[in-house]
Amino acid sequence: MASDRRVTPKSARRVTDDRALYVISVAAELAGVHPQTLRMYERKGFLRPKRTDGNTRRYSQSDIEIVRLIQQMTQEKGMNLAGVEMVIELQQELERAQERMERLRREALELQQRLAEDLERIRQAQKTAILPWRQAQPPFGNR
């Protein structure tokens, strides 16, 4: 995969535990795949397990959820790994767009707040500037 971002399918986002706890044999058993499948998914860029100081792979619960998602797409949906890669890339693109939309929404709210504050300052400035001018002017009939 070209992207350096980690795969975060919706099912994996529900899992908040990203602690790398499981060695490859345990992770494979939990995911219902052979350890070689995990190695292949890592080579393809679908997974990036953490490594210990001794370079042993350690998988998290979200890694296992990603494997389950890949298995679901390949076995139940009949997709090949190239199709899975495209789905994941599109999902990452969607996530980036959603993050950008959220950032733009926050920026728009900040600008709206600043605009409201600026308008209030202008109103206050107008009140203080107009009031003395009116008081200094004679009534219309006395000019």
N, C-alpha and C positions, 0 to 999 in steps of 0.2 A: 504494500500500500504506500502511496506517495506521502500521505499525511503523517505527521509526527504525533497527532492527537490520538488519544486512547479512545477506543470504541465505547460508546455509552448508550446502548439500546435502552428504550423506555423501561424494559423489565429490569435492567441493571441499575437504572437510576433509583429505583425503589430500594435497592440494597445500599445501605449507608456504610457497610463494613468493607473498607478497602484495605484492611490489614492483611498483609501477605502471610498467611498462616499455613497453607497446605503445601506439602511436597507434591511432586508430580504424580506419584501413584495415588495419593489420596484425592487430589483434585480430579484426576481422570475418573476415578470411581464415582465421586460425587456428581460429575458431569455426565457419566454414562458413556465415556469414550475410552479408547486405548491411550496410554501415555504418548505413543507416537503421534496421535492426532493432535495433542497439545503442542508437541514440538513443531508439527507441520503448520498449525495455525500461527505459531510464533514466527516461523520463517516467512509466512505470507503477510505478517504484520497485523493480524487480527488480535493478537495478544502480546503484551509486554510484561511478563511476570517479573516481579522483583527478584533480585539475586542476593544471596547471602555473601559473606566475606569469602567463603569457599566456592563461590559461583554456582551454588545450588539454586535451582528455580524455586520460587515460593509464590503460590497463587492465592488470590483473595476470593471472597464470595462473589464479588462482581465479575471477576475473571470467569468463574464457573457459570455465571448467568449468561455471559457473552457466548461461551461455548454452547450452552443449551440453545441460545437463539440461533447460532449458526447451524446447529444440528436440526432445529425445527425448519429453518429455511431450506436446507439441503434435502432433508428426508421427507418432511411433510409437504413442502411447497414445490419440491422438485427442482430447486435452483442449483446451479453449479457454483463453485467458489468464485468465479468471475462475477456472477450475478450477485452473490453475497457481498463481494467487495463494492460493487456499484451501489447496492442498497445502503451499505454502511457509509460510503462516501457521501451519498445524498442526505443521509440522516445527519452526518456531521455538518454538511453545508446548511441544512435546515436549522440545526442548533446554533451555528454561527449567526445566521440571519435572525434568529429569535433573540440571541444575546445582543445583537446590534439594535434590534427594535426596542428592546428593554432599555439599552443605554440611551437611545434617541428619545424615548419616552421620558426618562429621568431628566435629560437635558432640556426637553421642552417644558417640563414642569418647573425646572429651575428658572428658565427664561420667563415663563409666565409669572412666577413669583417676583422676579426682579422688575418686570414690567409693571406689575401692580404696585410695587413699592415706589418705583419712579413716578407713576401717575399720582400717587398719594402725595409725594414730595412736591410735584408740580402744583397740585391743587392747594396745598398748604402755602406754597410760595405765592400763588396768585391771590389768595385771600389776604395775605399780609401786604402785598404790593398794591392791590386795588383799594383796600380800605383806607389807607392814608391819602391816596390820590383823591378819592371821593370826598374825603373830609376837607381837603385843601381847596376844592373847587367851590365856587359860589353856586347857589341854586340857579337854575336855568333863567328865571325871570330877572335876576339881578346882574346880568352881564352887560 
